Amino acid sequence: MITTIEIKIKPIKKAKIILLATKKYGLPDVETWVSKEKLQLFLDWGINVAFGAFPPHKKLPVGVIVGGLEEEGRIWIEALAVNKKWRKKGIARALVNEVETIGKKRNYRAIFVDVDDDNLEGLSFYFKIGFKEMGQIKQYYYDKTTALILMKPIIED
């Protein structure tokens, strides 16, 4: 789907780049739930994986994803953000696919994500790529809004 320019999906190992991109592209409060130091530690330890979508000659990715690798065989999408100018070009899907590939290689069972119930664009995207609603948690976020918990199987039992 990425057609206008060749985008490369690459691992990101620097928390600073991830946080800069996520804040810039739609998650301005990202550091209220993870500090740069904690994220860097999780990346270094392999608890988190992160990928960026890089157009040619750009140092800052136009999209990023962070996946938390849980011992129980789940991956939790902790952040997914794409520059508004680059949305609807398949970048978010490519980033989720990269995390899903990690899950398949490690025999993980599913990918989970929580989405604010009023984030209609985000919900539409996740449903379109195969996520299903598993439940909700009221007053989940810092602003007391409701989270919808979505899941996509990686391997079928």
N, C-alpha and C positions, 0 to 999 in steps of 0.2 A: 504494500500500500504506500510506502514511502517512495515517492516518485520524483519529486522535483529536484532533489539533491541527495547525494549518497550520505546517509547517516550511518555511523558505526556505533554499535552498542559495545561499550567497554566497561570492565570492572573499575570501580572507583575505590581507592583505599584511603582517601583523605577526607575526614569528617568536615573539615573547613569547606571544601568544594560542595559537598552534599548539602550542608546547612545553608550556604550562600544561595545555591540554586533553589532549594525548597522554599526558602523565605521569599525569594524574588518571584517565584512562579505560582504562589497561591497558598503557602502554608507559613504566614508571617509569624505565627506563634510556636513554631516547631521547637524552639529551645525551652518552652515551658514544660515539655515532656521528655526532652533528652538534651543534655549538655554536650558541647563539642568534645569534652574530655571523655565522657561516658561512651559516646558514639565511637570515638576513635579506639577506645579500649575494646569495645565489642567487635569492631572491624578487625583489629589486630588479633583477637582471640578466635575469630571465625564464628562468633555468635550471630553476627549480622553479615549479610552480603549486600553489596550496593552496585548498581550499574548506572551508567549515564549514556545518553544519546548525544553523540558528538557530530556536528556537521564539520566539513573540512575547514581547517584553519581556525577552529574555535577552541579556546581553553576551557570555557565554561560550557557544560552540557546544556542542551535545550530541554532536556527531560531527565529526571532521576527517579530511581526506586530504591528503597531499603527494605530488605526482607529479614525478619528475625527467624533464625533457625532454632526451633524448639526440639528438645530431646524426645518428645512424644510423637515425633513424626509429622509435625505441622510446620508450615512456614506462615508467618504473620506479616502481611504487608504493613510496615510501620509508616511509610511515607511514599507517595507517588505524586509527582508534580511535573507538569509540562508547561513550558512557556506558552502563553495564550496565542501567540503568532504561529506556533508550530502544532497546535491541536488539530484534531481531525485528519491527521496524516499517517496514523498507524504507529506513532511513537510510543504511546502508553501501552498499546497491545504488545509491541516488540519488547518493552521493558518487562511486562508481566510474563511474557513467554520465556524470557531469560531466567527469571526466578523459577518458573515452572520447570525449566530444563535442569536446574540445580536440584530441585526436588525429585525429579525422575531419577537422576543419577544416584541420589542418596536413598532411594526407596521411601521417600516421604509420602504420606497419604493424601494431604490436602493443603490448600492455600486458604488462609482466612484473611479478612480485612474488616475493619469497622468503618462505617461511613455515616456521617451526620445525616439524619433522616430528611433534612431539607436540602441536601446536596443532590439535586435532581440530575445534574450533568454527570456527577460521579456514579450515582446509582445506575443510571442508564448505561454508562460505559461498562460497569462490572456485570450487569445482567446480560448485556450483549455478548460478552466474551465467556459466558457460561457459569457465572457465579449465581448461587441461589441464596435466598434469605434463610437464615437458620434461627434467628431470634432478634431480640432487641434488649437494650439496657437503657432504662430511663435515667436521666441526669448523669450521663456517662462522662461528658466532656466538661472542661473547665467552665463553660458558659451554661452548664446545666441542661444542655440539649440531649436528645435521645440518639443513641447509636444503633444502627442496624448492623447486625453481624452477618456477614456473607461468607460463603464457602464454595470452593471449587475443588472437586476431587482431582488428585494428580494420578493416582493409581486406583483402579476399581478393585474391590475385594471379590 
